[in-house]
C-alpha cells in the first residue's frame, strides 16, 4: 500500500494556489477601494466575495480534493467587512452614534483598512476555533475521508490549513495594530498625505505580498523534501499508473479480531502498531465478490467464513486507486482458528476499543479511521432515528457496541446517512429550527463518497 502513502504533487500546488487566489482577491478589493469612488468599496468587496464563492463551488464540482478553507474564510472576511461598513454608514446617517469620518464611505477620505483588518482578524479567530465543525470541512471529510484515511496528504492538509489560518490571523492582527496606532497617534485628519496612504493602503498590500512569497518558499521546500524522500507522485506518473484496487479484511470470530500487534507504521518505520495482517492489492479496477472471497479464504486458510462488505472509497488524491474494506466472520470459537496462514493473534475487541479511546497511536491510522466510521454508524443508529431524534428520552444514555452487534446488524456502512445524523441531531442546539431551515432550503443532499 505504499502508493497510498504518497502525495500527488498537484495537491501541493493546489494548497498554494487556493491561498494565492484568496490573498489576490483581498489585494484586489483593497486596490479598487482606493481607485474607485469610496462608496463603491462594499460593492467591490461583495463582488470579490462572490468571485471566491464561485471559485470554491467550481473547485468542489470538479471533484478536486484540495483544501478550500482559506478562500472560504477570506470570503467571509470580505462579506463581514461589507456588512460592518454598511452598518457603520447607516448608524452615521441616522445619527445614532458618532462614527469617525474615515470609517464612512460618503466622506473623503474613507480608509477601508481601518475596518477590514480588525474584521478579518476576528473572522480568522472564529474559523480557527470552529475549523473542524465548518460545513465545508465536514463535507470534505465525507467526500474524501478524514485525516487518518488520507495518509500523508491528510496530515499535510490538516496541519497546513491550520497554519495558514493562524498565519493570516497574525498578519491581520499586526496590520490592525500598526494601522490603528498610526491613525490614533500620528494621523492628522486635516489633509491626508502620501505617507498616510502608504500606511493605510499599501502597507496591507505589501504585507500580503510578502506573506505570499513566504508561502511560495515554504511549499517549494516542502515539495523538494518530499521528492527527496520519494513521497511525491507527479502527474506524468499518475497518467502512466495502472488502476489499483486495495483490499483490507477484518477477520472476526465472536468479539475477537485477528490482528498483527507488530505491524510497521509506514510513517515511522521503527514504530510498531496494531493492524490487520490481511491486506493486498490487485492491478485491476474492481474485483468480483467471489474473487474477494477466494482471496481471503486463501489468506486465512479457512473458507467457511461469511464475507461482508464494510465500505470502500475511491481516491480523489491518487486517480485510479480505490480501497475496499471487508469483514470476514468466522463461526465457532477462536480456539478453532489457531493456524492462520499469516502471523498474528486474536485480540478481544474491548481491548481495541480501549486503545482507540485512550491511546490511538497504538493502532494504525487506517484502523483508527475505520473504527471511527464503524463506531459512529453503529452507536448513532442505536441512539437516534433517521430524523435525528433520540430513541431514548434519557439524554445521558450512550449505547455501546461490539463485533457481535456488527455481525447481527443490517446496516449499510457504505451509506453516509448515519454519519450525517451523528453530525446533526436533536442534541444540536436549536435543532428543530435548523431542521426546518434545512427543509426550507431543500438541503437534503447525500454525500456518499463512493459515488
Secondary structure by P-SEA (a helix, b strand, c coil): ccccccccaaaaaaaaaaaaaaaaaaaaaaaaaaaccccaaaaaaaaaaaaaaaaaaaaaaacccccaaaaaaaaaaaaaaaaaaaaaaaaaaacccccccccccccccccccccaaaaaaaaaaaaaaaccccaaaaaaaaaccccccccaaaaaaaaaaaaaaaaaaaaaaaaaaaaaaaaacccccccccaaaaaaacaaaaaaaaaaaaaaaaaaaaaaaaaaaacccccaaaaaaccbbbbbbbbcccccbbbbcccccccccccbbbbbbccccccccccccaaaaaaaaaaaaccccbbbbbcccccccccccbbbbbbbbbbcccccccccccbbbbbbcaaaaaaaaacccccccaaaaaaaaaaaaaaaaaaccccccccccccccbbbbbcaaaaaacccccccaaaaaaaaccccccaaaaaaaaaaaacccccccccc
